[in-house]
Amino acid sequence: MAQGGNRAGPAAGEAAWRAAVRVVRAADTAGAMTGPGGSGRATLFDFAGTGGGPPDLAGRTWIGRVVQAAGSSTGPHHHGRHEAVIHVLQGHAEIRWGARLEYMAGIGPGDSVYFAPFVPHQERNLSAAMPVEYLVVRSDGERLVEALDIVPAAQPQAAG
């Protein structure tokens, strides 16, 4: 196998190779996560759409880090036409989904959950002491969140 080939890489040159990879350090996102006005959410990467894929997908993927506070729940919501994946980095949560949030699954470190477009869901951190940290991937950088007025099912059924 040839070494140093750049068939799929950037144009030749040291500067191009150095610019081809971006490292985001934890300290770089700390202010967005916990500082004044910190949302518990930090963008890690917004794709520029330069990967050679179809033009209608250019710039749409968003990857971020989200910390859900101990004992907190998101309101019932969906992300419209966008797909989303959460991957648990730390902590344990309960995911509920469905028209009345009637389905649920407990998730922990290493678990991932995919949400199809328009699927109502809710993330619940049942721990009173520990946050849950997620790596989130969304099919668009648009921050579309549609809050839903749902009365959740009293006894969701385990489904995951």
C-alpha positions as CSV (number, residue, x, y, z in Angstrom):
1,M,0.0,0.0,0.0
2,A,1.4,3.4,-1.0
3,Q,2.3,5.7,1.9
4,G,1.5,9.4,1.9
5,G,-0.9,9.3,-1.0
6,N,-3.5,12.0,-1.1
7,R,-6.0,10.6,-3.6
8,A,-9.0,11.5,-1.3
9,G,-7.2,14.2,0.6
10,P,-6.6,17.9,0.1
11,A,-4.4,19.4,-2.6
12,A,-0.7,18.7,-2.0
13,G,1.1,20.9,0.5
14,E,1.8,21.0,4.2
15,A,-0.6,23.9,4.9
16,A,-3.5,22.1,3.1
17,W,-2.9,18.9,5.2
18,R,-2.7,20.9,8.4
19,A,-6.0,22.6,7.6
20,A,-7.7,19.3,6.7
21,V,-8.3,18.3,10.3
22,R,-9.7,20.3,13.1
23,V,-9.3,19.3,16.8
24,V,-11.8,20.7,19.3
25,R,-10.5,20.6,22.8
26,A,-12.9,20.2,25.8
27,A,-11.6,23.6,27.1
28,D,-12.7,25.2,23.9
29,T,-16.4,24.3,24.5
30,A,-16.4,24.7,28.3
31,G,-17.7,28.3,28.3
32,A,-20.6,27.4,26.1
33,M,-21.4,24.5,28.3
34,T,-21.2,26.0,31.7
35,G,-20.1,29.7,31.6
36,P,-22.3,32.7,32.0
37,G,-25.3,32.1,29.8
38,G,-24.1,28.6,29.1
39,S,-26.8,26.5,27.6
40,G,-25.5,23.0,28.3
41,R,-25.1,22.8,24.5
42,A,-22.0,23.4,22.4
43,T,-21.4,23.0,18.7
44,L,-18.5,20.8,18.0
45,F,-18.7,20.8,14.2
46,D,-20.9,22.4,11.6
47,F,-20.1,20.9,8.2
48,A,-19.2,23.3,5.4
49,G,-20.7,21.0,2.8
50,T,-17.3,20.7,1.0
51,G,-17.2,16.9,1.2
52,G,-18.3,16.3,-2.4
53,G,-21.8,15.1,-1.5
54,P,-25.0,16.2,-3.2
55,P,-25.5,20.0,-3.1
56,D,-28.8,19.7,-1.4
57,L,-27.0,18.1,1.7
58,A,-24.2,20.7,1.8
59,G,-23.7,22.2,5.2
60,R,-26.5,20.3,6.9
61,T,-24.9,18.0,9.4
62,W,-24.5,19.3,13.0
63,I,-22.5,17.6,15.7
64,G,-22.6,18.9,19.3
65,R,-22.2,18.1,22.9
66,V,-25.2,18.4,25.2
67,V,-25.2,18.1,29.0
68,Q,-28.6,17.5,30.7
69,A,-28.7,18.6,34.3
70,A,-29.4,16.2,37.1
71,G,-33.1,15.6,37.6
72,S,-34.1,17.5,34.5
73,S,-36.3,16.6,31.5
74,T,-36.7,18.2,28.1
75,G,-40.2,19.1,27.2
76,P,-41.9,16.9,24.7
77,H,-40.6,17.9,21.2
78,H,-39.6,16.9,17.8
79,H,-37.1,18.2,15.2
80,G,-39.4,18.5,12.2
81,R,-38.0,17.1,9.0
82,H,-34.5,16.4,10.6
83,E,-33.1,13.2,11.8
84,A,-31.2,13.1,15.1
85,V,-28.9,10.7,17.0
86,I,-27.9,11.0,20.6
87,H,-25.0,8.9,21.9
88,V,-24.6,8.8,25.7
89,L,-21.1,9.7,26.8
90,Q,-21.8,9.8,30.6
91,G,-24.7,9.2,32.9
92,H,-28.0,7.4,32.5
93,A,-31.3,8.7,31.1
94,E,-34.7,7.6,30.0
95,I,-35.9,8.3,26.5
96,R,-39.7,8.5,25.9
97,W,-41.3,8.7,22.4
98,G,-44.5,8.3,20.6
99,A,-47.7,10.3,20.1
100,R,-48.2,10.3,23.9
101,L,-44.6,9.4,24.8
102,E,-46.0,5.9,25.5
103,Y,-42.7,4.1,24.7
104,M,-39.5,4.3,26.7
105,A,-36.0,3.0,27.0
106,G,-33.3,3.4,29.6
107,I,-30.0,4.4,28.1
108,G,-26.4,4.7,29.5
109,P,-22.8,5.2,28.4
110,G,-22.2,3.8,24.9
111,D,-25.9,3.6,24.0
112,S,-27.1,5.5,21.0
113,V,-30.7,6.5,20.0
114,Y,-31.9,7.5,16.5
115,F,-35.0,9.7,16.0
116,A,-36.7,9.7,12.7
117,P,-38.2,13.1,11.4
118,F,-41.3,14.3,13.3
119,V,-41.1,11.7,16.1
120,P,-42.2,13.2,19.4
121,H,-39.7,12.5,22.1
122,Q,-38.3,13.5,25.5
123,E,-35.0,13.0,27.3
124,R,-35.3,12.5,31.0
125,N,-32.4,12.4,33.5
126,L,-33.7,10.5,36.4
127,S,-30.6,10.9,38.6
128,A,-30.9,13.6,41.3
129,A,-27.1,13.9,41.5
130,M,-25.5,13.2,38.1
131,P,-25.8,15.0,34.7
132,V,-26.1,13.1,31.5
133,E,-23.7,14.0,28.7
134,Y,-24.6,13.3,25.0
135,L,-22.9,13.6,21.7
136,V,-25.6,14.7,19.3
137,V,-25.7,14.5,15.5
138,R,-28.5,16.2,13.6
139,S,-29.1,16.0,9.9
140,D,-29.2,19.8,9.7
141,G,-27.5,22.7,11.5
142,E,-30.8,24.5,11.7
143,R,-31.8,24.5,15.4
144,L,-35.4,23.3,14.7
145,V,-37.1,22.2,17.8
146,E,-40.9,22.0,17.8
147,A,-42.3,22.0,21.4
148,L,-45.3,19.8,21.8
149,D,-48.3,20.0,24.1
150,I,-48.6,16.3,25.0
151,V,-50.0,14.7,28.1
152,P,-47.6,11.8,28.5
153,A,-48.8,8.3,29.1
154,A,-48.9,7.5,32.8
155,Q,-47.2,4.1,32.3
156,P,-44.9,4.0,29.2
157,Q,-44.0,0.6,27.9
158,A,-40.4,-0.5,27.6
159,A,-39.5,-0.8,24.0
160,G,-35.8,-0.5,23.5
